[in-house]
Amino acid sequence: MKHKKNNHYLKIVEWSEKDRCYIGTAPGLILGGVHGKDEKKVFQELCQAVDEALHLIEKEGHPLPEATAGKNHSGKLLLRLPKDLHKAIWIKALKEGESINSLLQNYLQKALA
């Protein structure tokens, strides 16, 4: 079975309380997305939109964007901070009896929830 090029790109369909419908997006590939009340139909339309975007990119002679699906992540993140912010985080971690790594993991997990 031949792999479709769109299989290399992340496609997300999620419910939007604000819009009261499903929103389908392909981060890093297309701006905006598709929307509708039927989750499966939104996904199908999103796949079509991704196919069309890839076709247009190739037709215009541009290289395809880097694949976004199936990526392995190392679990390491290098983050540059202003020195005063780094110090404030270090002090907060000391007060909480945690490492900076643990403190920031907890904050990030809560922010993404």
WOBELPE-V654941 format. One record per helix or strand of 2 or more residues. SS is the DSSP state (hx for helix, st for strand). FROM is the first residue (numbers start at 0). LEN is the number of residues. If there is no record, write none. Layout:
ss;from;len
SS;FROM;LEN
SS;FROM;LEN
This chain:
ss;from;len
hx;4;4
st;11;5
st;20;6
st;29;7
hx;38;21
hx;82;14
hx;99;13
